[in-house]
Amino acid sequence: MTDTTVLIAGAGPAGLSMAILLGRLGLDSIVVERRSGINPHPRARSVNVRTAELMRQWDVLDEIEAASLPLPWTEQFVYCETLAGTEIGRVITGVQPVVDGVELSPAPWLLTSQDRIEEILLRRLADMGEVQICWDTELLEVAQRGDQVTAEVRGPSGTRHLTARWLVGADGAASSVRRSLDIEMDGIASFGTMINCQFYADLGPWTDHRPAALYWTTSPARNVFQKIDVNNRWLCQLNYDPSMHRAEDFNTEVAAEWIRRSIGPDLPDDFDLRVTDVIPWVMSSTVAERFRDGRVFLIGDAAHQLPPTGGFGMNTAVQDAHNLAWKFAAVAGGHAGEGLLDTYETERAPVAQYNADRSRENSRSVGRIRRLVESGTATVEQKREALRASTQYGNWLGMDLGLRYDEGCLIPDGTEPPQVDDPVSEYVPTARPGHRAPHVPIDLDGATSTLDLYDTQFVLLCGADVDTEAEACTHPALRVLQLDAHLEDPEGRLASAHGIGRVGAVLVRPDGHVAWRDPQATGGAAIAALDSLLRR
């Protein structure tokens, strides 16, 4: 007997997302969290398009949007010496999913804050009887025996043992789950020392005429300003030199002085700036040497720490959960063998490494701009060239929607991925196996996008002339949809977007990634592919 199917350590965005996903799939879970509640510090802020698509499925996107900054604040980055001083230049962002008038997603890129996101996810979980959250509960020890995991935890009522079929470590960069398994992190453990400062001030005189997602400053302090909400709540990240300053020296008063220097030297005497909290941290770019150890899995910061330049940390974490949850359900439901769970690491570890590498490159781009300006000898053209060279930072739609799995729970079809000049910034929809299935507007039982179809089951999208009877419509893990019969496609947009015609079929996984495609399939082939994947 086990206490729960999945025990989740950590109630941040990764752990809460995992609990929501499992609950929607009919699996019970227990979440243990050492904190007593939500951390009120903003921390992560970017909700990338793919993550917003998932939150749309969970019926929380409207709340997330309501807590987010208005659209103009997402459209550029500003580089300046100080907020009130000389502007170096701007980079126009290209992260919204409308390109040349073509809608690539039903969800937007959003800027909000992690504390607000966690509040909304917790409200969603309150309606789910499959999930139990234990606050003030610390994970002490993990043991694996046979077909279950036992965890020793200490909470308000003392120490106890919880058993589960699987354990998910979503407990952050200092993960006790990861440490208990002696899993090392590969990469650069420290290449920047930072202080996160949450503060309140009216910065409108220097920002309202040029709303931006980020304001990077150079001299006399290397900081970055981020507006959190419309109520004058801001986050400033102070970049300090540990050979000159100690993290423990940054109390709220010292932090306020650093922030004032980055705003400008001639602030009025009555300028009100209130720092509410400071959090020291170290910028890292590391990925765990393995994401699975028997019945224990790592997701989010427990598995990878990404530089914040690009905002992919929380997004990669949420998408880890999305990749793993349906695989738990397939194995628990008897549709797949345990080997399916091996594909979690196979698929997600390369994505984590790629996102870490790109985020580190973004950080270096910012560093080059700052060094040029601070040298005092750079020409205007040199500064402009540095800005042009940094444009992948702020233009990552290809990274966001174009992510793909090359190996794992998929069967390649022998085709090449779409060719683009810049895979970071450019996205071309495709239904090639391993890729996120393309968004196409539809009207079917309340679904308005093809993305709405991919949720708790595999979906087989068939051409109008495919024999769907031969595709075993009663398979418990499969939903079969035929063009014209179930989905109207008079102009052939759905067929064209998925690379099929009146014959042919595409098999899409519950997480929206294409598992198999055959443009010549006429019947029977898809169910064989599905059985092959799940048995394997």
C-alpha positions in Angstrom: 0.0 0.0 0.0 1.2 3.6 -0.7 0.0 6.9 0.6 -0.1 8.4 -2.8 0.7 7.7 -6.4 3.2 10.6 -6.8 4.9 12.4 -3.9 6.0 15.9 -5.0 8.8 17.7 -3.0 8.4 21.4 -3.5 5.4 23.8 -4.1 6.9 26.2 -6.5 5.7 26.5 -10.1 7.2 23.2 -11.1 5.7 21.2 -8.2 2.3 23.0 -8.4 2.1 22.4 -12.2 2.9 18.7 -11.7 0.1 18.4 -9.1 -2.4 20.1 -11.5 -1.4 18.0 -14.4 -1.6 14.8 -12.4 -5.0 15.7 -11.0 -6.4 16.4 -14.5 -5.1 13.0 -15.5 -6.9 11.4 -12.5 -3.8 10.6 -10.4 -3.5 11.5 -6.8 -0.5 13.3 -5.3 0.9 14.7 -2.1 3.0 17.9 -2.2 5.4 18.6 0.7 6.8 22.1 1.1 9.2 23.3 3.8 7.9 26.9 3.6 4.7 27.9 5.4 3.2 29.5 2.3 3.9 31.4 -0.8 7.1 33.4 -1.0 6.0 37.1 -1.5 9.2 37.9 -3.5 8.5 38.3 -7.3 11.4 36.0 -8.5 10.6 34.6 -12.0 8.4 36.9 -14.2 8.3 35.7 -17.8 5.4 33.4 -18.9 6.5 32.2 -22.4 4.0 31.4 -25.0 4.2 27.6 -24.7 3.7 27.9 -20.9 0.8 30.2 -21.4 -0.7 27.6 -23.8 -0.6 25.0 -21.0 -2.1 27.4 -18.5 -4.9 28.0 -21.0 -5.7 24.3 -20.8 -5.7 24.4 -17.0 -8.3 27.3 -17.1 -6.0 29.7 -15.3 -4.7 31.9 -18.2 -7.4 34.6 -17.8 -6.3 35.1 -14.2 -2.6 35.1 -15.2 -3.3 37.7 -17.9 -5.3 39.9 -15.4 -2.2 39.8 -13.1 0.2 40.6 -15.9 1.6 43.9 -17.2 -0.2 45.6 -20.2 1.1 44.6 -23.6 3.3 47.7 -24.2 5.6 46.7 -21.4 6.5 43.5 -23.3 7.7 45.1 -26.5 11.2 46.3 -25.9 14.4 46.2 -23.8 16.0 49.5 -22.8 19.8 49.9 -22.2 20.9 53.1 -20.4 23.6 54.4 -18.2 21.1 55.3 -15.5 17.3 55.5 -15.8 17.5 59.3 -15.7 20.7 59.4 -17.8 21.9 58.7 -21.3 20.1 56.1 -23.2 22.4 53.6 -25.0 19.7 52.1 -27.2 16.7 49.7 -27.4 16.0 46.2 -28.6 12.6 45.6 -30.0 11.3 42.2 -28.8 9.7 39.6 -31.1 8.2 37.2 -28.6 4.5 37.6 -29.2 3.1 34.8 -31.4 1.8 36.9 -34.3 4.2 37.1 -37.2 3.4 39.0 -40.4 -0.3 38.8 -39.4 -0.3 35.1 -38.9 -1.4 33.8 -35.5 1.0 31.0 -34.3 -0.7 30.4 -30.9 -3.9 31.2 -29.1 -1.9 32.4 -26.1 0.4 35.5 -25.5 3.8 36.0 -23.9 3.1 37.6 -20.5 5.0 39.4 -17.7 3.8 38.8 -14.2 5.5 37.5 -11.0 6.1 34.1 -9.5 4.2 34.9 -6.3 1.1 35.8 -8.3 1.5 32.7 -10.5 1.7 30.5 -7.4 -1.4 32.1 -5.9 -3.4 31.3 -9.0 -2.1 27.7 -9.3 -3.0 27.1 -5.7 -6.5 28.4 -6.2 -6.8 25.9 -9.1 -5.6 23.1 -6.9 -8.2 23.9 -4.3 -10.8 22.5 -6.6 -8.9 19.2 -7.1 -9.6 16.5 -4.5 -6.7 14.4 -5.9 -4.1 16.7 -4.4 -3.0 17.3 -0.8 -0.5 20.0 0.1 1.5 19.8 3.3 3.1 23.1 4.3 5.9 23.5 6.9 7.0 20.0 5.9 10.7 19.2 5.3 11.9 16.2 3.4 14.6 14.5 5.4 15.4 11.2 3.7 14.5 9.1 0.7 14.6 5.4 0.3 13.6 3.1 -2.6 12.3 -0.4 -2.0 10.9 -2.5 -4.8 8.0 -0.7 -6.5 7.7 2.2 -4.1 9.6 5.2 -2.6 9.6 6.0 1.1 10.3 9.5 2.3 10.8 10.6 5.8 9.3 14.0 6.4 9.1 16.4 9.3 6.1 18.6 9.7 4.1 20.5 12.3 2.9 17.2 13.9 6.3 15.6 13.9 8.2 13.1 11.8 6.5 10.5 9.6 7.0 8.3 6.6 5.2 8.7 3.3 5.2 6.1 0.6 4.5 6.6 -3.1 4.8 4.9 -6.4 7.0 7.7 -7.6 8.8 10.8 -6.1 9.3 14.0 -8.0 12.0 16.4 -6.7 10.7 19.9 -7.5 12.5 21.4 -4.6 14.7 24.0 -6.2 18.4 24.6 -6.9 19.4 23.3 -3.4 17.3 20.2 -3.9 17.4 17.8 -0.9 16.0 15.1 -3.2 18.9 15.5 -5.6 21.5 15.6 -2.8 20.0 12.4 -1.3 20.7 10.7 -4.6 24.3 12.1 -4.9 23.4 13.5 -8.4 26.0 16.1 -9.5 25.4 19.2 -11.5 27.4 19.8 -14.7 28.2 23.3 -16.0 29.2 26.6 -14.6 28.1 26.8 -10.9 28.8 30.5 -10.5 29.4 33.3 -13.0 27.5 36.1 -11.4 26.6 37.3 -7.9 23.3 39.0 -7.5 21.0 40.6 -5.0 17.2 40.6 -5.8 15.5 43.7 -4.4 11.8 44.1 -4.3 10.9 47.7 -3.9 8.1 50.3 -4.4 8.7 53.6 -6.1 7.2 55.8 -8.8 9.6 55.5 -11.7 7.1 56.8 -14.1 9.1 60.0 -15.0 11.9 57.7 -16.5 9.8 54.7 -17.7 6.3 55.6 -18.7 7.3 57.2 -22.0 9.3 54.1 -22.9 7.6 51.1 -21.3 9.9 48.0 -21.5 10.3 44.5 -20.1 13.8 45.3 -18.8 15.9 48.4 -18.1 19.6 47.6 -18.1 21.9 50.1 -16.5 25.7 50.4 -16.6 27.5 53.0 -14.5 27.6 53.7 -11.6 26.0 50.3 -10.8 25.2 47.3 -13.0 21.6 46.7 -12.3 18.5 45.7 -14.2 15.0 47.1 -13.4 11.8 45.1 -14.0 8.3 46.4 -13.5 6.2 43.9 -11.6 2.7 45.3 -11.7 0.8 48.6 -12.2 1.1 49.5 -8.5 4.7 50.8 -8.6 6.0 47.4 -7.5 9.5 46.8 -9.0 12.3 44.3 -8.9 15.9 45.4 -9.2 18.7 42.9 -9.6 22.0 44.3 -8.3 25.1 42.8 -9.8 27.9 43.1 -7.2 31.5 42.1 -7.1 32.1 39.6 -4.2 35.8 40.8 -4.0 34.5 44.2 -2.9 31.2 43.5 -1.2 29.6 40.7 0.9 26.1 39.5 0.2 25.2 39.9 3.9 26.0 43.6 3.7 23.0 44.2 1.5 20.2 45.1 3.9 17.3 47.2 2.7 19.0 50.5 3.3 22.1 49.6 1.3 20.1 48.1 -1.5 18.0 51.3 -1.6 21.2 53.4 -2.1 22.4 51.2 -5.0 19.0 51.5 -6.6 19.0 55.3 -6.2 22.4 55.5 -7.9 21.1 53.5 -10.9 18.1 55.8 -11.2 20.1 59.0 -11.3 22.2 61.4 -9.2 19.7 64.3 -9.0 16.6 62.7 -7.4 14.3 65.1 -5.5 14.6 65.1 -1.7 11.1 63.8 -1.3 11.6 60.9 -3.7 10.0 57.9 -2.0 11.7 54.5 -2.5 10.9 51.6 -0.2 12.8 48.3 -0.4 10.8 45.6 1.2 13.1 42.6 0.9 16.5 41.5 -0.5 17.5 38.0 -1.6 21.2 37.2 -2.5 21.7 34.5 -5.1 24.4 33.1 -7.5 23.8 33.0 -11.2 24.5 29.4 -12.5 24.2 27.5 -15.7 24.1 23.8 -14.8 22.2 20.7 -15.7 22.0 17.5 -13.6 24.0 14.5 -14.7 20.8 12.5 -14.7 17.1 13.4 -14.3 16.0 10.0 -13.0 17.2 7.6 -10.3 14.9 4.5 -10.2 11.5 5.8 -9.0 12.7 9.3 -8.3 12.6 12.1 -10.9 14.0 15.7 -10.9 12.2 18.6 -12.5 12.7 22.4 -12.6 15.6 24.0 -10.7 16.4 20.7 -9.0 17.4 19.4 -12.5 18.8 22.5 -14.1 19.7 26.1 -13.1 19.4 28.6 -15.9 20.6 32.2 -16.0 17.6 34.5 -15.8 18.5 36.3 -19.1 15.7 35.0 -21.3 13.3 34.0 -18.6 13.4 30.3 -19.4 14.0 28.9 -15.9 10.4 28.7 -14.7 9.1 27.9 -18.2 11.5 25.0 -18.6 10.4 23.8 -15.2 6.7 23.9 -16.0 7.3 22.1 -19.3 9.3 19.4 -17.5 6.2 18.6 -15.5 4.1 18.6 -18.6 6.4 16.1 -20.3 6.5 13.7 -17.3 2.9 13.8 -15.9 1.2 12.0 -18.8 3.9 9.3 -18.8 3.1 8.6 -15.2 -0.6 8.3 -16.1 0.2 6.0 -19.1 2.2 3.7 -16.9 -0.2 3.8 -13.9 -3.2 3.2 -16.3 -1.5 0.1 -17.7 -1.2 1.5 -21.2 2.6 1.7 -21.2 5.6 -0.1 -19.7 8.0 1.5 -17.1 10.5 2.1 -19.9 8.3 5.0 -21.1 9.5 7.0 -18.1 13.1 6.8 -19.4 12.1 9.1 -22.2 11.6 11.9 -19.7 15.4 12.4 -19.4 16.0 11.5 -23.0 13.7 14.4 -24.1 14.1 17.0 -21.5 17.9 17.0 -20.7 18.9 18.3 -24.2 16.2 21.0 -23.9 17.5 22.1 -20.5 21.1 22.2 -21.8 20.1 24.2 -24.9 18.1 26.7 -22.8 20.9 27.1 -20.4 23.5 27.7 -23.2 21.3 30.3 -24.9 20.5 32.0 -21.6 24.2 32.2 -20.9 24.9 33.7 -24.3 22.2 36.4 -23.6 24.1 37.2 -20.4 27.3 37.6 -22.3 25.6 39.9 -24.8 24.5 42.2 -22.0 28.0 42.1 -20.6 29.5 43.2 -23.9 27.2 46.2 -24.1 28.0 47.3 -20.6 31.8 46.9 -21.0 31.7 49.0 -24.2 29.9 51.8 -22.5 32.0 51.7 -19.4 35.2 51.8 -21.4 34.5 55.4 -22.3 36.1 55.0 -25.7 33.3 53.2 -27.7 31.8 55.0 -30.7 28.1 55.4 -31.3 28.4 52.8 -34.1 30.2 50.3 -31.8 27.4 50.6 -29.3 24.8 50.1 -32.0 26.6 47.1 -33.3 26.7 45.6 -29.8 22.9 46.1 -29.5 22.3 44.5 -32.9 24.4 41.5 -31.9 22.3 41.1 -28.8 18.9 40.8 -30.6 18.5 37.0 -29.9 17.9 38.2 -26.4 14.3 39.4 -26.6 13.6 37.5 -29.8 13.3 33.8 -28.9 10.0 32.7 -30.5 11.9 29.9 -32.2 13.3 28.7 -28.9 9.8 28.9 -27.3 7.6 27.2 -29.9 10.1 25.5 -32.0 11.6 23.2 -29.3 11.7 19.6 -30.4 12.7 16.2 -29.2 15.0 14.2 -31.5 14.8 11.0 -29.5 12.3 9.5 -27.0 8.7 8.6 -27.3 8.5 9.3 -31.0 9.1 7.6 -34.4 11.0 9.8 -36.9 9.5 10.1 -40.3 12.8 10.8 -42.2 12.1 14.4 -42.8 14.3 17.4 -41.9 13.2 20.2 -39.5 12.1 23.4 -41.2 15.1 25.5 -42.3 15.4 28.9 -40.8 18.2 31.5 -40.7 18.0 31.7 -36.9 16.4 28.9 -34.9 16.4 31.0 -31.7 14.2 33.8 -33.1 12.4 32.2 -36.1 9.6 29.7 -35.7 8.0 27.7 -38.6 5.0 25.5 -37.6 5.5 21.8 -38.4 4.0 18.4 -37.5 7.3 16.6 -37.9 7.7 14.0 -35.1 9.2 15.4 -32.0 7.9 19.0 -32.6 5.0 20.8 -30.9 2.0 20.2 -33.1 1.0 23.4 -34.9 -1.8 25.7 -33.8 -4.7 25.9 -36.3 -8.0 27.6 -35.4 -10.9 25.1 -35.2 -14.5 24.9 -33.8 -15.1 21.5 -32.1 -17.1 21.1 -28.9 -15.7 24.3 -27.4 -12.2 23.8 -28.7 -10.9 26.8 -30.7 -7.4 25.6 -31.4 -6.0 22.3 -32.4 -3.8 22.6 -29.2 -7.0 22.2 -27.2 -7.3 18.6 -28.5 -4.0 17.5 -27.0 -4.5 17.1 -23.3 -5.1 13.7 -21.6 -5.0 11.3 -24.5 -3.1 10.6 -27.6 -4.9 12.1 -30.6 -4.9 10.6 -34.1 -5.6 13.2 -36.8 -6.6 11.4 -40.0 -7.1 12.5 -43.6 -10.7 12.4 -44.9 -10.1 9.1 -46.8 -8.5 7.1 -44.0 -10.4 4.1 -42.7 -10.8 5.1 -39.1 -12.4 1.8 -38.2 -9.1 0.2 -38.9 -7.5 2.6 -36.4 -9.2 1.0 -33.4 -11.3 4.0 -32.2 -11.9 2.2 -28.9 -8.3 2.1 -27.9 -8.4 3.5 -24.3 -5.3 5.8 -24.8 -6.4 7.2 -28.2 -8.9 9.6 -29.6 -9.4 9.5 -33.3 -10.4 12.6 -35.3 -11.0 12.5 -39.0 -10.9 15.6 -41.2 -14.3 16.5 -42.7 -16.1 13.8 -40.6 -15.1 15.3 -37.2 -13.2 18.4 -38.0 -14.3 20.7 -40.9 -11.4 21.4 -43.2 -12.9 22.8 -46.5 -9.8 24.7 -47.4 -7.3 22.0 -46.4 -5.6 24.2 -43.8 -5.5 21.5 -41.1 -4.2 18.8 -43.5 -1.6 21.2 -44.9 -0.4 22.3 -41.5 0.1 18.7 -40.5 1.8 17.5 -43.7 -1.0 15.2 -44.8 -3.7 15.1 -47.4 -6.9 13.1 -47.9 -4.8 10.2 -46.8 -2.2 10.2 -44.1 -2.3 10.6 -40.4 -0.6 12.3 -37.5 -0.4 10.9 -34.0 0.0 13.6 -31.3 0.9 12.8 -27.6 -1.0 14.2 -24.6 1.7 16.9 -24.2 1.1 18.2 -27.7 4.2 16.8 -29.3 3.9 14.7 -32.5 4.8 11.1 -31.9 4.4 9.7 -35.4 3.3 10.8 -38.9 2.7 9.0 -42.2 1.5 11.1 -45.1 0.5 7.9 -47.0 -1.3 6.0 -44.1 -4.7 4.6 -45.0 -5.6 2.5 -42.0 -4.1 0.4 -39.2 -0.6 1.9 -39.2 -1.2 4.4 -36.4 -2.4 2.0 -33.8 0.6 -0.2 -34.5 2.8 2.9 -34.0 1.1 3.7 -30.8 1.4 0.2 -29.4 5.0 0.1 -30.4 5.7 3.4 -28.6 3.9 2.5 -25.4 5.3 -1.0 -25.2 8.8 0.3 -25.7 
